[in-house]
């Protein structure tokens, strides 16, 4: 995958092309203009492809879905590939990759490492979805000196660093980090660190990657998970730890190292959720006790005290202010 023009994010979809020209235009726009690949559809089903590109400093991200097809980098095209390596993870479907005489079937959740400077074929045998990273060879080599050993062998779906990398990419892609230059640089570093761990970084290189990127990505994933579970009355470090395959002690340590705590983060986010609901007319039919419950509070008296301590207003005050603003 070649570097694109310095755009932050761009989406290319065959849905925007005339139906009778979709394959030809995809070959031209995506195959020649973006990635440097030849495309050969498999079967007679209508051709479909939809890819979103996100560009960070030194890191390219492509995520999307495609109908069955071979995507081939020939020797001629490989000479245009640049000094990057490609880490491709399968999200859905059946796929294989072939390079250096080895064919890999990584399975859903697995990944393969490819050299953009050498011919390869990536095939989706069924309709499916994928996540692909273009990573600077020098940056990866600095963290994983023997990264070339990963060529020709699958990165299994049970690789903890790979799972965390995919989850981290899902989180940052859904946010606005990619539009902030400083945050974008940090995200790039974290992606490189997680990719290095997935590729087998060892010793001081692995420790650096874990300290610099692994912990940040883990904490972000945990916070994202907590936000999805705020209304659970059994939300605890033990519950979150079990979902992430780590210890409750480690969860608490991650928050402590960030200058916070699990309980203070949960409380702040529950209060913030309650305030949003109180100010939203869509929830005007819910009384304050119900909103407290929907936000994860089992004790309404405690909710009222915590809310006033945090915002200097009662829940009723916030609701009345929102009503006045709507009426004015």
N, C-alpha and C positions, 0 to 999 in steps of 0.2 A: 504494500500500500504506500503510494508516494505521498509526500507532503502536499497538502492543498494550499491554496492561497490563504493569507492570514485572516480567515474568518473564524469566528468563535464557534458557530454551529450552522450546519446546513443540512437540509433534507432533500434527497432525490428519490422520486417514486415514479414507477411506470404508470401510475394512475393519472399523472399529469400529461402523459403522452397520448397522441391519437392511437386508438386500439390497434390499427393495422400497421403501426410503425413502432410499437413498443420495444420489440427485440432490437431492431436496427438502431433506435435512438439510445437504448440502454448500452449497447455495445460501444456506441460512439461517446456518449456522455460519461458513463461510469467506467466502461472497460478501457477506453483509450484516454479519456480526459482526466480520470481520477486515479484509478488503481493500476493501470498497465496490465490488463489481462485480456485473454481471448475467452469468449463465452459461447458455450454450446449447450442449448437446452436439451433436456432428457424427456422423452415422451411427447405426446400431442396436446397436453393440457395447455391452456392459455398461459403465456409467459407473464410472470409477476416478480417484481422486486421493489423493495422499499428500504432505504438505508439512511440513517441519520449520522452525520459526521460531527464530531466535536474535536476542536483543536485546542490543545494546551501547549505551553512551552515545551517543545521537544517530544511531545507525546500526541499521537493521533488515535482517536477512538471511532470505531464504526460499529453501529448496532442496527439490526434490522431483520427482515424476513425475505425469503426468496423461494421461488418455485424450483423444482429439480433442475439442476444444470451442472456442467463442468466449468470451472473457472481456472484457466490455464495461464501460467506465466511461462512463455517460451524463452529460449536462450537469448533471443534478440531483445525481448521485453525485459528480461532480467538485468540486462546491462543498464537499464534506465531505473532500476529499483532503488538506488540510493543505499546509503550505509545504515539500513534499519533491519531489524528482525521483526517478525510478525508472530504474535501470540493470539491464536484463534480458539475461542471456546464455543461449544455447541450448546444452545439453549433448548432447542426442540428439533425433532426430526432424526434422520439417519444420514451421517456424513462420513466421508473419508478424506484423508489428505495423503499425497504421495510426493516424496522428495528423496533424493540420494538413494534411490532404489528401494525405499521402504514405504509400505502403505499402512496407514494407521486408521483404526476405527476407535475413536476416543469415547464414544457414547455420550449421552446427554449429561452435561455437567463437567465433562472432561475437556481437555484442550491439547493443542499441538503447537510446536514451535517451528517456524519456517524461516528460511533465509530469503529475503527479497532479492538478493543478488544471484540466486541460482534458480533454475527452472523448477516449478512445482505445479501440482494440480490439486485444487480443492473442490470436492464434489458433494453437492447435496443430492442424495438419492431420492429423497422425498421432500415435500414442502417443509420448511423448517425456519428456525431463527438462530441468530448467532451474535457473538460479541467479539470484535477483533481489535487488537492493539498494535500500533506501529511504534516500536521502541528503538531509541538510538543504540546502535551496537556498542559504541564506546561506553555509554552509561551503564548498560547491562554488564559488559565485560569488567568494569571497575568493581561491581558488586558480586558477580559470579564469573570468576576467571575461566572456569571450565564450562561455560554455558553451552558450548557447542555439543557437549555430550547429550543435551536434551533433544537435538535433532534426531529424528527417526525413532523416537519412543514417545508413547502417550503420557500426558500429565493426567493422572487419574482424577475422577470426580471426588474422591475422598481426600484429595490434597487440601489440607486446612487453609493454607495460604491462598490457593486458587479460589476456594469458596469465599473467603473474606474479600479477595480482590473483586470478584464479580458483584458481591453485595455492595461493596464500597462504590463501585462504578454506578450501580443502580441508584444509590442515594445521591451522589454528587450530580449525576445527570438530571435528576428530577429537581435539583435546586438551582440557585443562581450563581454558584461558585465560578462557573466558567466565564462569567462576564466581568469578574473582578480580577485584574492582573495579578495582584499580590496573592490572593487565594488560589488563583489558577496555578501559579508556580508551586505553591505548597502541595496542591493536589497532584501535580505532575510528579513531585518527589515521592509522595506516598504511593502512587501507582507504580513507579519504578521499584520502590522498596518491596512492595507486595509481589510484584512480578519476579523479582530476584529470589524471594523466599520460595515462591512456587517452583522456580527453576532449580532450586537446590543450593542456595547460598549457604556457605559453611563458615564456621569460625567467627573472626572479627567482622567479616562482611555481613554475616547473618545477624549478629548482635546489633550492628549499626542499623540494618534494615528494620529489625524488630523495634528498636528504640525510636527510630525516626519516623517510620511509617506504619508499622504493624500496630502499635498501641493507639495511634491516632485513628486509624481505620476501624479498629475494634471498638473503641469508645463511640465513634460516630454510628456504627452499626447498632450498638447497644442502645444508644439514645433514640435512634429511629425506631427500634423495636418497642421501646418503652412508650413512645408516643402513640403507637398502634394499640397499646394495651392499657391506657390510662384508666378506663372504666372498670377494670378488673379489681375486685376487692381482695384478691389474693396476690396482687402484684408485689413482688419481692425480689431481692437479689438472688435468692435460690431459684425462683422461677426463670428469671432472665438468664442466669448462669447455665441452667439445664438446657435452655433453648440454643445457647451458643457453644455448648460443649466445653465450658470452662468452670472454674470454681467460683462460688459466691465471694470468697475472699479476694479473688483476682478482680471481680467486678467492682468491689468496694475500693480496691487499690487504684484502679484506673480513674475513678472519680476523684479520689484523694489527690492523686498526682496532678489532676487538672484543677486543683484548688476548690473542689466542690465535694458533694457527697451524693450517694444514690437517693437518699430520702429527701434532701433539699431540692434536687432536680425534679423528682416526681411531684413534690408539693408545688413547686413553681409552675410546672407545666399543667398540672390539674387546675390551679387557680387561673392561669392564662386561658385554658379551655373554657372554664366557667364564665370568665369575663366576655369572651367572644360570643358565647351563647346568649348571655344576658343582653348584649348589645345588638343581637341579630333578631330581626322581626320574625324570622322563620320559626323561632323558638318562643314566641310570645305566649303561646298557649300552654307552655310548661311553667309550673310554679317553681319557686326558688329551691325547694326541697328536691324536686325532680332533677333540676339542673345540677345541683350538688351531687346527686347520685349518679347522673350520667357522666359527670366529670371524675368519678372515682371516690367521692367522699361518702363514707357510711354514717358519719355523725354530722348532722346539719349544724349543731351549735358550734362544733369545732370549725366547720367550713366558714361560718359567719365570722368567727374570731380571726381566723387565718386570712380571710379575704380583706377584712378591714385593716389588719396589721400590714398587709402587703400593699394595698392600694389607697388607704386612707379614706375609703368610701365603703358603704355597705353594699351588698348585692342589689338591694332595692334602689339605692342611689344611682347605680350604674344603669339599671333598667329604665328608671325615670328620665335620666339624662338622654339616653338613646331615643326614648319616645318623644321628648321635646325636640330633639334635633330632626327627627323625621317629620314632625308636625310643623316645624318652622319653615 
